[in-house]
Amino acid sequence: MCAGGIPTENNTHPLNTVKAALAMQDYMAKRQQEKQLNKIAGWELRIGIHTGPVVAGVVGKKKYAYDIWGDTVNIASRMESNGEPGKVNISATTYHLISDHYQCLHRGKISAKNIGEVDMYFVESKVEQAITQPVS
């Protein structure tokens, strides 16, 4: 699990998180191809992303760890568990924050354990920015 925008919130953390997730999936796809060529079993990732507030802090008495928890963490976990290997599955909240930059496929409402029906999207690709040429 990873979290963006911690400890200081910023305006780009949803985009940065999706960019990192796609880079991880790309890396894993390349490794999978190498393993197949060598007839070695590989494995794939399911990545789920949700955006929202979290509670964060240091936990532990003998061994300290910085941890996060809350509804946002739980929904992100459901995005992952309801995703598919090799894909990045995001919530509607995250979709609305990145939709100007990434093309996504709406999967519909999917039942998420202990949460209910949740709109989910697969991130398909980066939106290509049109280059406008001045008319002469």
BALOBA-1460 file (C-alpha; in Angstrom, 3 decimals):
// residues 136
<rec num="1" residu="m" x="0.000" y="0.000" z="0.000"/>
<rec num="2" residu="c" x="1.113" y="3.538" z="-0.618"/>
<rec num="3" residu="a" x="-0.453" y="6.906" z="0.089"/>
<rec num="4" residu="g" x="-0.121" y="10.191" z="-1.764"/>
<rec num="5" residu="g" x="-0.325" y="13.665" z="-0.302"/>
<rec num="6" residu="i" x="1.059" y="12.695" z="3.111"/>
<rec num="7" residu="p" x="2.135" y="14.325" z="5.331"/>
<rec num="8" residu="t" x="1.478" y="17.514" z="3.341"/>
<rec num="9" residu="e" x="-1.599" y="17.596" z="1.119"/>
<rec num="10" residu="n" x="-1.094" y="18.944" z="-2.404"/>
<rec num="11" residu="n" x="-3.183" y="19.378" z="-5.538"/>
<rec num="12" residu="t" x="-1.329" y="16.795" z="-7.622"/>
<rec num="13" residu="h" x="-1.308" y="13.758" z="-5.343"/>
<rec num="14" residu="p" x="-4.188" y="11.965" z="-7.158"/>
<rec num="15" residu="l" x="-2.404" y="12.429" z="-10.504"/>
<rec num="16" residu="n" x="0.954" y="11.409" z="-9.029"/>
<rec num="17" residu="t" x="-0.572" y="8.304" z="-7.457"/>
<rec num="18" residu="v" x="-2.188" y="7.190" z="-10.734"/>
<rec num="19" residu="k" x="1.025" y="7.917" z="-12.637"/>
<rec num="20" residu="a" x="2.992" y="5.773" z="-10.170"/>
<rec num="21" residu="a" x="0.407" y="2.976" z="-10.356"/>
<rec num="22" residu="l" x="0.561" y="2.901" z="-14.170"/>
<rec num="23" residu="a" x="4.367" y="2.877" z="-14.044"/>
<rec num="24" residu="m" x="4.256" y="-0.110" z="-11.657"/>
<rec num="25" residu="q" x="1.839" y="-1.966" z="-13.951"/>
<rec num="26" residu="d" x="4.047" y="-1.199" z="-16.973"/>
<rec num="27" residu="y" x="7.124" y="-2.504" z="-15.153"/>
<rec num="28" residu="m" x="5.293" y="-5.671" z="-14.097"/>
<rec num="29" residu="a" x="4.049" y="-6.288" z="-17.663"/>
<rec num="30" residu="k" x="7.622" y="-6.065" z="-18.982"/>
<rec num="31" residu="r" x="8.882" y="-8.421" z="-16.263"/>
<rec num="32" residu="q" x="6.038" y="-10.838" z="-17.067"/>
<rec num="33" residu="q" x="7.094" y="-10.912" z="-20.741"/>
<rec num="34" residu="e" x="10.698" y="-11.652" z="-19.751"/>
<rec num="35" residu="k" x="9.600" y="-14.451" z="-17.457"/>
<rec num="36" residu="q" x="7.369" y="-15.988" z="-20.133"/>
<rec num="37" residu="l" x="10.271" y="-16.007" z="-22.595"/>
<rec num="38" residu="n" x="12.316" y="-17.914" z="-20.020"/>
<rec num="39" residu="k" x="9.368" y="-20.171" z="-19.118"/>
<rec num="40" residu="i" x="9.353" y="-18.899" z="-15.536"/>
<rec num="41" residu="a" x="6.136" y="-18.366" z="-13.609"/>
<rec num="42" residu="g" x="5.447" y="-14.732" z="-12.861"/>
<rec num="43" residu="w" x="2.860" y="-12.755" z="-10.986"/>
<rec num="44" residu="e" x="0.740" y="-9.675" z="-11.551"/>
<rec num="45" residu="l" x="-0.510" y="-6.750" z="-9.476"/>
<rec num="46" residu="r" x="-3.983" y="-5.450" z="-8.766"/>
<rec num="47" residu="i" x="-3.879" y="-1.779" z="-7.827"/>
<rec num="48" residu="g" x="-6.753" y="0.124" z="-6.253"/>
<rec num="49" residu="i" x="-6.873" y="3.861" z="-5.571"/>
<rec num="50" residu="h" x="-9.284" y="6.039" z="-3.613"/>
<rec num="51" residu="t" x="-8.869" y="9.668" z="-2.619"/>
<rec num="52" residu="g" x="-9.927" y="11.214" z="0.675"/>
<rec num="53" residu="p" x="-8.936" y="12.141" z="4.205"/>
<rec num="54" residu="v" x="-6.994" y="9.726" z="6.400"/>
<rec num="55" residu="v" x="-5.916" y="9.574" z="10.006"/>
<rec num="56" residu="a" x="-2.173" y="9.119" z="10.322"/>
<rec num="57" residu="g" x="0.192" y="8.590" z="13.188"/>
<rec num="58" residu="v" x="2.953" y="6.611" z="14.786"/>
<rec num="59" residu="v" x="1.877" y="3.315" z="16.335"/>
<rec num="60" residu="g" x="3.713" y="0.728" z="18.405"/>
<rec num="61" residu="k" x="5.544" y="0.517" z="21.717"/>
<rec num="62" residu="k" x="8.715" y="-1.412" z="20.889"/>
<rec num="63" residu="k" x="8.772" y="-1.098" z="17.120"/>
<rec num="64" residu="y" x="7.406" y="2.172" z="15.768"/>
<rec num="65" residu="a" x="5.595" y="2.484" z="12.462"/>
<rec num="66" residu="y" x="3.919" y="5.375" z="10.693"/>
<rec num="67" residu="d" x="0.454" y="4.139" z="9.697"/>
<rec num="68" residu="i" x="-2.746" y="5.444" z="8.151"/>
<rec num="69" residu="w" x="-6.318" y="4.334" z="8.700"/>
<rec num="70" residu="g" x="-9.931" y="5.331" z="8.123"/>
<rec num="71" residu="d" x="-12.653" y="5.027" z="5.499"/>
<rec num="72" residu="t" x="-10.380" y="6.207" z="2.689"/>
<rec num="73" residu="v" x="-7.917" y="3.395" z="3.415"/>
<rec num="74" residu="n" x="-10.737" y="0.841" z="3.579"/>
<rec num="75" residu="i" x="-12.243" y="1.987" z="0.264"/>
<rec num="76" residu="a" x="-8.803" y="1.926" z="-1.411"/>
<rec num="77" residu="s" x="-8.449" y="-1.653" z="-0.201"/>
<rec num="78" residu="r" x="-11.824" y="-2.505" z="-1.786"/>
<rec num="79" residu="m" x="-10.695" y="-0.878" z="-5.045"/>
<rec num="80" residu="e" x="-7.732" y="-3.251" z="-5.036"/>
<rec num="81" residu="s" x="-9.669" y="-6.383" z="-4.113"/>
<rec num="82" residu="n" x="-12.344" y="-5.664" z="-6.736"/>
<rec num="83" residu="g" x="-9.797" y="-4.865" z="-9.439"/>
<rec num="84" residu="e" x="-8.179" y="-7.136" z="-11.985"/>
<rec num="85" residu="p" x="-4.540" y="-8.180" z="-12.319"/>
<rec num="86" residu="g" x="-2.613" y="-5.791" z="-14.539"/>
<rec num="87" residu="k" x="-5.134" y="-2.955" z="-14.113"/>
<rec num="88" residu="v" x="-5.514" y="0.182" z="-12.015"/>
<rec num="89" residu="n" x="-8.986" y="0.361" z="-10.454"/>
<rec num="90" residu="i" x="-10.104" y="3.719" z="-9.060"/>
<rec num="91" residu="s" x="-13.100" y="5.112" z="-7.211"/>
<rec num="92" residu="a" x="-15.463" y="7.759" z="-8.586"/>
<rec num="93" residu="t" x="-13.860" y="10.285" z="-6.229"/>
<rec num="94" residu="t" x="-10.446" y="9.714" z="-7.772"/>
<rec num="95" residu="y" x="-11.926" y="9.552" z="-11.279"/>
<rec num="96" residu="h" x="-13.371" y="13.061" z="-10.952"/>
<rec num="97" residu="l" x="-9.953" y="14.389" z="-9.922"/>
<rec num="98" residu="i" x="-8.003" y="12.797" z="-12.794"/>
<rec num="99" residu="s" x="-10.535" y="12.560" z="-15.644"/>
<rec num="100" residu="d" x="-9.076" y="15.577" z="-17.489"/>
<rec num="101" residu="h" x="-5.723" y="13.779" z="-17.648"/>
<rec num="102" residu="y" x="-6.555" y="10.074" z="-18.019"/>
<rec num="103" residu="q" x="-9.088" y="8.108" z="-20.041"/>
<rec num="104" residu="c" x="-10.990" y="5.690" z="-17.828"/>
<rec num="105" residu="l" x="-13.486" y="2.903" z="-18.407"/>
<rec num="106" residu="h" x="-16.527" y="3.049" z="-16.136"/>
<rec num="107" residu="r" x="-17.155" y="-0.418" z="-14.711"/>
<rec num="108" residu="g" x="-20.503" y="0.466" z="-13.155"/>
<rec num="109" residu="k" x="-21.503" y="0.040" z="-9.547"/>
<rec num="110" residu="i" x="-19.727" y="-2.893" z="-7.949"/>
<rec num="111" residu="s" x="-20.490" y="-4.345" z="-4.553"/>
<rec num="112" residu="a" x="-17.637" y="-3.722" z="-2.127"/>
<rec num="113" residu="k" x="-17.503" y="-5.706" z="1.114"/>
<rec num="114" residu="n" x="-18.797" y="-3.711" z="4.119"/>
<rec num="115" residu="i" x="-19.231" y="-0.622" z="1.927"/>
<rec num="116" residu="g" x="-22.008" y="-1.349" z="-0.575"/>
<rec num="117" residu="e" x="-22.304" y="-0.387" z="-4.223"/>
<rec num="118" residu="v" x="-19.389" y="1.743" z="-5.432"/>
<rec num="119" residu="d" x="-18.747" y="3.261" z="-8.877"/>
<rec num="120" residu="m" x="-15.418" y="1.951" z="-10.146"/>
<rec num="121" residu="y" x="-13.255" y="2.828" z="-13.134"/>
<rec num="122" residu="f" x="-10.249" y="1.252" z="-14.825"/>
<rec num="123" residu="v" x="-7.581" y="3.764" z="-15.842"/>
<rec num="124" residu="e" x="-6.985" y="3.094" z="-19.532"/>
<rec num="125" residu="s" x="-4.475" y="5.692" z="-20.757"/>
<rec num="126" residu="k" x="-3.203" y="9.234" z="-20.469"/>
<rec num="127" residu="v" x="-5.252" y="11.811" z="-22.367"/>
<rec num="128" residu="e" x="-3.215" y="13.249" z="-25.213"/>
<rec num="129" residu="q" x="-3.232" y="17.020" z="-25.110"/>
<rec num="130" residu="a" x="-4.207" y="18.512" z="-28.461"/>
<rec num="131" residu="i" x="-1.624" y="20.900" z="-29.825"/>
<rec num="132" residu="t" x="-3.278" y="23.894" z="-31.406"/>
<rec num="133" residu="q" x="-1.493" y="25.645" z="-34.216"/>
<rec num="134" residu="p" x="-2.194" y="29.315" z="-34.880"/>
<rec num="135" residu="v" x="-4.029" y="29.824" z="-38.160"/>
<rec num="136" residu="s" x="-2.076" y="32.000" z="-40.570"/>
